[in-house]
Amino acid sequence: MPFWPSPISTRDVAGSGVRPAWPTAHGGRVWWTEDRPDEGGRTTIMCRAADGTYRELLPAPWNARTRVHEYGGRPYTVTPAGEVVFANLKDQRLYVLGDNGEPKPLTPEGCRYADLLVHDGQVWCVRERHAEDGKVTRAIVSIPLESGEIREWATGCDFYASPTVSPDGRHLAYVCWNHPSMPWNGTELRVTPLGSGGSWTVKGGPAESVLAPAWRDDSRLYLISDRSGWWNLYEVGLHGDGARALHPAEEEFAPPPWQLGGRPYAVLGDGRLAVLHGRGDLRLGVLDPASGTLADLDVPYSGWDGALAADGASVTGVGYAATTPRSIVTVDTASGTAGPLRQDVGRLPDPAYLPVPRAVRVPAREEVHAFLYPPYGPAVEGGVPPYVIFVHGGPTAHSGTALDLEKAFLTSRGIGVLDVNYGGSTGYGRAYRERLKGQWGLVDVADTIAAAEWLAAEGLADPARIAVRGGSAGGWTVMAACCRSGVFAAGVSYYGVSALAPLVAHTHDFESRYVEWLVGDSRVYADREPLALAGGITCPMLLLQGLDDPVVPPEQSEAFADALSERGVPCTYLAFEGEAHGFRRAETRTAALAAELAFYQQIFA
């Protein structure tokens, strides 16, 4: 079957990823980060002034990215005077960007910094230190903008996040946790006096995920907790007294904190809260903490990333919809008007070529959430189409409905897409998230296979032409599913995990104990990992890998490619120099997508 003609090229998809993110707003100005795919994938900082003019603050080769936890997060903050403090990728030092546009170093080399905020002339942040013996330690520190002299305030835990200083400057609140927990498993909200005395735990523990504290006033805090089974918003006293849910609901009020610096709610000028909430995609609303009333804002964005910034009555975030790319958007909560400032995609194709997803539930051992994107284009032939099942990474993550030109690239050519939120995904409560506890390589794989079988049984897809693709943890699921089932015609893995023992031995500190929760004892590794199951695979595979990946080292893809080659299974392995965990360069993304399309053309012929 020849593919349909499509106006969406590989270059269109590769050039679309400016990834606007991490907005900050005050005094009528808005700052955010965005990538430059044509400049090696570096990240710059943008500013829209109160008069509506735009300015790029960081020229090449400056690159605003932090490597704390390797996944990084918000790489900058803004002082009350409008100066930008940012982490530079190359040396991980903090720099202060003054009005003259020349960055000045604030910290020495040797450490990494993230989750930055400025209070009373000091930068407060998470510092990560890597010793020569490989040991990694973290602390909450303050750094005066004038002297750069670093002072530690919280130490001893394996991980820290979300430092925030009370309005009167007397207390520091923050989130912390220890191995083997991940932040969606169990964390604590602690408070440390900035005068004298020891810290104490306000809320949280090994079975409660507490996130994103913010001060209501000098003696009370807002926080997000999943103690009810859902990440809901609470108010609590300084010592843990008087805790109350502001709007109890079987909805999530935050996404999983894979990166530092997320702010899933923001305090407006009148004391109300701009919040995100929902199942799956998160909607934007305004919550009155006194009455508990929550009203959604009538804006043309069906979902929002977990990063909000308030400035008086306005809130700025990253909104999206099925036919609207991720965009920096400022919403006036008084009038409801929404003004987009920057889009991820500079030039959109004809809307006729953009797929609109349909939420479906796939019958499996337990019902599985997914989004169906049927192939569509103007004046095209019919017939039962091929499909590609998308498997997200994480695995504690979620696939939403934001416009994705990778999906449109396929659906506009006659290839359908089913995006699966297998058991263990976020967005549907803690119980759904914990379906994967001890079951990675089983539940995710079974749900993905069930999704393929459902497509065929419903007559939506040609049963002989169903492929599966995913990245990172999604690559693990792709390889394992192809090993365990003959339902797939092909598999595509981007920097996927194939073997657990070397991953545990060599991956970065943040996820070094994650496998304990996902799988359990090492004695079951051989029953789960794709490399040990490679004898069961018969379908062709395409493996793509960045050679500088610190999260899933290249040896993972190389070992699986070698195992398939030894068994005579068709396998193409493509490695890209200068790429890490997630491809950023336009030339890499173009080459990878072109290879993937050629692979499908061969398989689906």
FIMISE-868969 format. One line per 8 residues: number of its first residue (from 1); their letters; for each residue x, y, z of C-alpha. Coordinates in steps of 0.1 Angstrom, whole numbers. Example, Ala and Ser with C-alpha at 12.3 -4.5 7.8 and 13.67 -1.06 7.14 Angstrom:
2
1) AS) 123:-45:78; 137:-11:71
! end
This chain:
605
1) MPFWPSPI) 0:0:0; 15:34:-10; 13:60:17; -10:90:11; 6:122:-1; 11:146:28; 23:182:31; 40:174:65
9) STRDVAGS) 77:167:60; 103:154:83; 118:188:84; 85:203:95; 84:179:124; 120:184:134; 118:221:132; 87:223:153
17) GVRPAWPT) 104:215:186; 112:249:201; 95:235:233; 84:268:250; 84:261:287; 89:274:323; 71:307:322; 78:334:348
25) AHGGRVWW) 56:366:350; 57:398:370; 54:435:365; 37:430:331; 67:411:317; 69:374:308; 100:352:306; 102:316:293
33) TEDRPDEG) 127:291:278; 126:277:243; 149:254:223; 169:261:191; 169:229:171; 189:245:143; 216:256:169; 225:222:182
41) GRTTIMCR) 193:221:203; 205:247:228; 179:263:251; 176:301:252; 156:325:274; 130:348:260; 113:379:274; 82:397:264
49) AADGTYRE) 82:433:278; 52:451:291; 50:471:259; 46:438:239; 82:437:224; 101:404:224; 137:399:231; 160:368:231
57) LLPAPWNA) 182:371:262; 208:344:256; 228:344:223; 247:313:212; 266:295:226; 249:300:260; 226:271:268; 202:274:297
65) RTRVHEYG) 199:239:310; 205:223:343; 215:186:347; 203:181:383; 188:146:383; 199:145:347; 163:154:337; 169:190:349
73) GRPYTVTP) 139:213:350; 134:251:353; 169:264:345; 164:301:355; 148:326:379; 142:363:377; 151:389:404; 126:416:414
81) AGEVVFAN) 147:440:393; 143:419:362; 178:403:362; 179:367:351; 199:340:370; 204:309:349; 223:276:349; 246:271:318
89) LKDQRLYV) 247:236:304; 284:234:296; 298:241:331; 266:240:352; 275:272:369; 249:298:378; 252:331:359; 235:365:364
97) LGDNGEPK) 224:381:332; 224:419:336; 210:447:315; 241:447:293; 234:412:282; 267:398:294; 264:368:318; 285:370:350
105) PLTPEGCR) 293:339:370; 277:336:404; 289:302:415; 322:282:410; 324:252:388; 319:217:402; 282:216:412; 248:217:396
113) YADLLVHD) 218:239:406; 181:237:399; 147:249:413; 159:285:416; 141:313:433; 151:347:445; 142:360:480; 157:390:498
121) GQVWCVRE) 187:393:475; 196:356:476; 191:327:452; 176:297:469; 179:264:451; 188:227:451; 225:221:447; 238:187:434
129) RHAEDGKV) 274:177:440; 292:148:422; 323:136:441; 352:119:424; 343:86:438; 309:88:421; 289:97:453; 261:122:447
137) TRAIVSIP) 248:145:474; 222:173:474; 213:202:496; 191:233:498; 214:263:497; 212:301:495; 236:322:474; 237:360:479
145) LESGEIRE) 236:378:446; 263:402:458; 289:378:472; 281:344:458; 290:328:492; 270:296:494; 253:285:526; 237:252:533
153) WATGCDFY) 202:250:550; 190:215:545; 212:184:541; 212:147:548; 184:136:525; 190:120:491; 168:144:472; 153:179:476
161) ASPTVSPD) 128:200:457; 106:231:458; 125:254:483; 103:283:492; 108:311:519; 80:324:540; 70:361:533; 85:372:566
169) GRHLAYVC) 118:354:558; 117:333:590; 111:299:576; 122:277:546; 98:250:533; 109:223:510; 101:187:498; 126:159:504
177) WNHPSMPW) 128:121:500; 152:92:501; 162:62:481; 145:39:471; 114:62:468; 107:83:437; 88:116:443; 55:101:432
185) NGTELRVT) 59:73:458; 67:90:491; 80:125:500; 79:148:530; 72:185:533; 96:199:559; 101:234:574; 135:247:586
193) PLGSGGSW) 137:279:608; 161:304:592; 171:316:627; 178:288:651; 163:254:658; 159:221:639; 136:213:610; 104:193:613
201) TVKGGPAE) 81:174:590; 48:190:582; 31:164:560; 40:133:540; 58:100:545; 67:68:527; 32:62:514; 22:98:506
209) SVLAPAWR) 35:120:478; 36:156:488; 45:182:461; 48:219:453; 45:239:486; 37:276:485; 32:300:514; -3:313:520
217) DDSRLYLI) 10:337:547; 37:335:574; 21:306:592; 2:285:567; 11:267:535; -6:253:504; 6:219:492; -4:190:469
225) SDRSGWWN) -8:155:484; -21:122:472; -32:110:506; -67:105:493; -55:85:463; -54:116:441; -31:146:440; -53:172:455
233) LYEVGLHG) -46:207:469; -45:212:506; -39:240:531; -19:233:563; -5:250:593; 33:256:598; 35:226:622; 11:203:603
241) DGARALHP) -20:215:622; -54:223:606; -49:205:573; -78:207:550; -85:197:514; -95:228:494; -115:210:467; -116:172:473
249) AEEEFAPP) -120:155:440; -111:123:422; -89:143:399; -52:151:397; -40:186:405; -4:180:394; 16:159:369; 44:137:380
257) PWQLGGRP) 75:157:391; 101:143:367; 118:177:365; 125:202:392; 108:236:393; 72:227:383; 45:249:397; 10:233:391
265) YAVLGDGR) -8:262:408; -2:299:414; -15:324:439; -33:353:422; -32:389:434; -66:386:452; -56:354:471; -74:329:448
273) LAVLHGRG) -55:301:432; -50:294:395; -50:256:394; -46:227:370; -69:197:375; -85:168:357; -81:132:346; -55:127:318
281) DLRLGVLD) -51:162:305; -52:190:332; -76:219:327; -70:255:340; -94:269:366; -96:293:395; -101:280:430; -113:301:459
289) PASGTLAD) -95:286:489; -120:300:514; -151:285:498; -136:256:479; -153:268:447; -135:258:415; -145:273:382; -128:264:349
297) LDVPYSGW) -116:292:326; -133:292:292; -101:292:271; -94:273:238; -68:250:255; -78:215:266; -46:208:286; -18:226:304
305) DGALAADG) 18:217:315; 25:218:352; 41:252:352; 20:283:361; 31:318:369; 8:345:384; 10:383:380; -19:400:397
313) ASVTGVGY) -51:388:381; -33:371:351; -18:336:349; 7:324:324; 13:288:315; 19:264:287; -14:254:271; -23:231:242
321) AATTPRSI) -51:214:224; -55:187:197; -50:212:169; -31:238:189; 6:234:196; 20:239:231; 20:277:236; 30:302:262
329) VTVDTASG) -3:317:271; -13:346:294; -49:344:307; -67:374:323; -87:356:350; -110:386:353; -121:388:317; -112:352:306
337) TAGPLRQD) -92:364:276; -62:343:266; -33:357:246; -7:333:231; 28:346:232; 48:318:216; 39:285:199; 59:253:196
345) VGRLPDPA) 52:252:159; 59:282:138; 39:272:108; 9:249:111; -1:226:82; -37:227:68; -60:218:97; -74:191:75
353) YLPVPRAV) -42:171:81; -43:174:119; -57:144:137; -83:149:165; -80:121:192; -108:102:207; -105:89:242; -110:51:243
361) RVPAREEV) -108:24:270; -92:-8:259; -105:-40:275; -76:-58:292; -71:-75:326; -81:-40:339; -94:-13:316; -67:8:299
369) HAFLYPPY) -69:44:289; -58:54:254; -62:80:227; -72:69:192; -59:90:162; -75:75:130; -57:82:97; -72:111:79
377) GPAVEGGV) -65:134:50; -86:152:25; -98:131:-5; -80:99:4; -86:62:-2; -103:39:22; -96:4:34; -84:-10:67
385) PPYVIFVH) -53:10:76; -21:1:93; -15:14:129; 14:23:151; 9:20:188; 27:48:208; 41:38:242; 52:66:264
393) GGPTAHSG) 83:67:285; 87:71:322; 71:47:329; 54:68:356; 42:93:330; 13:101:308; 5:108:271; -19:137:266
401) TALDLEKA) -37:152:236; -14:181:227; -9:186:190; 20:164:180; 33:167:144; 49:133:147; 14:118:150; 1:141:122
409) FLTSRGIG) 31:130:101; 18:94:102; -20:99:102; -18:122:72; 0:94:53; -27:68:61; -12:53:92; -33:54:124
417) VLDVNYGG) -20:60:159; -31:46:192; -15:63:221; -17:40:252; -16:51:288; -9:16:301; -14:6:338; 11:26:358
425) STGYGRAY) 6:58:339; -2:91:357; -33:112:354; -58:86:367; -50:85:405; -25:66:427; -42:32:423; -39:33:385
433) RERLKGQW) -3:45:389; 5:16:413; -7:-11:389; 29:-11:377; 44:-17:412; 66:-48:409; 50:-55:375; 71:-35:349
441) GLVDVADT) 76:-57:319; 43:-75:326; 14:-50:330; 27:-25:306; 35:-52:280; 1:-70:285; -18:-37:281; 1:-28:249
449) IAAAEWLA) -5:-62:234; -42:-59:244; -43:-26:227; -31:-41:194; -55:-70:197; -84:-45:204; -75:-25:172; -77:-57:151
457) AEGLADPA) -109:-70:168; -127:-37:163; -118:-37:126; -99:-4:131; -65:-18:120; -52:-43:95; -41:-71:119; -10:-78:97
465) RIAVRGGS) 1:-42:98; 3:-31:134; 36:-17:147; 47:-4:181; 71:24:190; 83:40:222; 112:57:238; 132:51:270
473) AGGWTVMA) 109:31:293; 86:30:263; 114:13:243; 116:-14:270; 79:-21:266; 82:-21:228; 110:-46:229; 94:-68:255
481) ACCRSGVF) 60:-68:238; 76:-78:205; 94:-106:224; 62:-119:240; 37:-116:212; 34:-121:175; 7:-95:171; 32:-68:160
489) AAGVSYYG) 46:-65:125; 75:-44:137; 89:-24:166; 107:9:169; 127:17:201; 142:51:208; 170:47:235; 151:18:251
497) VSALAPLV) 161:-3:281; 169:-39:273; 187:-52:304; 182:-43:340; 214:-53:358; 236:-30:337; 210:-2:339; 210:-4:377
505) AHTHDFES) 248:-5:378; 254:24:354; 223:47:353; 222:81:371; 214:85:408; 179:98:405; 166:65:390; 192:42:404
513) RYVEWLVG) 167:25:428; 136:30:406; 138:-6:393; 134:-19:429; 98:-5:429; 91:-13:393; 104:-49:392; 116:-60:426
521) DSRVYADR) 142:-86:433; 170:-91:408; 161:-128:406; 132:-119:383; 152:-98:359; 156:-126:334; 118:-131:333; 112:-95:324
529) EPLALAGG) 140:-79:304; 139:-79:266; 175:-90:262; 168:-122:281; 136:-127:261; 151:-119:227; 147:-155:215; 110:-150:212
537) ITCPMLLL) 111:-121:188; 105:-126:151; 94:-91:138; 119:-66:123; 131:-39:147; 145:-3:144; 166:9:173; 177:45:176
545) QGLDDPVV) 201:58:202; 220:89:214; 257:81:221; 259:106:249; 229:93:268; 235:93:306; 202:78:315; 200:48:292
553) PPEQSEAF) 236:42:279; 241:31:243; 251:-4:254; 214:-11:261; 205:-7:224; 237:-22:211; 233:-54:232; 197:-59:219
561) ADALSERG) 208:-53:183; 236:-78:186; 212:-104:201; 188:-100:172; 216:-102:147; 228:-135:162; 193:-149:157; 189:-136:122
569) VPCTYLAF) 161:-112:131; 161:-81:108; 173:-52:129; 186:-17:120; 206:2:147; 211:39:142; 234:58:167; 237:96:168
577) EGEAHGFR) 267:114:182; 262:144:204; 226:133:214; 216:123:249; 183:111:263; 158:127:239; 169:140:205; 172:178:203
585) RAETRTAA) 191:186:171; 170:193:140; 193:171:118; 190:142:142; 153:144:145; 150:147:107; 172:116:101; 154:96:128
593) LAAELAFY) 119:103:115; 130:96:79; 144:63:89; 112:54:108; 90:63:79; 112:42:55; 109:13:80; 71:15:80
601) QQIFA) 70:18:42; 89:-15:40; 69:-33:67; 35:-21:57; 39:-26:19
! end
